[in-house]
Amino acid sequence: MARKKLSARAESIWRWAEPYVQRRVRGLWANLAAKGARRNDGLNYTAWQFSVFVATGDPNREIAAKLLWRACEANGYLAKDGSGVVREVITRVLSLENWQSNPTMA
């Protein structure tokens, strides 16, 4: 199976980030997007890894949440288990209150 890639729109968010952060986020995202099994474990792991970057400001919580949401769309987790499960993990790990899962990348 071919590795999934971040969209051009999502990629544009990372142009200002440190190269290490760019590589790490791309790798984490691609691994989660390609998961076919144990997707909840993958989402939890990736969300916790993203939270380390969020703590330093690379990226902010909203962008990290949108990237996680897109990866779960790509790997079928949203279709299989629904948005409630995905939203719960993202909001819990990234400490987002009242986050609306509108994945539009602004």
PEKA-V597675 format. One record per backbone hydrogen bond with DSSP energy under -0.5 kcal/mol. NH is the residue of the N-H (numbers start at 1). CO is the residue of the C=O. If there is no record, write none. Layout:
# PEKA-V597675
nh = [NH NH]
co = [CO CO]
This chain:
# PEKA-V597675
nh = [11 12 13 13 14 14 15 16 17 22 23 24 25 26 27 28 29 30 31 32 33 34 35 35 42 43 44 45 46 47 48 49 50 51 52 52 53 54 55 56 56 57 57 58 59 64 65 66 67 68 69 70 71 72 73 74 75 76 76 77 78 80 81 82 82 86 87 88 89 90 91 92 93 94 95 96 97 101 102 103 106]
co = [7 8 9 10 10 11 12 13 14 18 19 20 21 22 23 24 25 26 27 28 29 30 31 32 38 39 40 41 42 43 44 45 46 47 48 49 49 50 51 52 53 53 54 53 57 60 61 62 63 64 65 66 67 68 69 70 71 72 73 72 72 76 77 77 78 82 83 84 85 86 87 88 89 90 92 91 95 99 100 101 104]
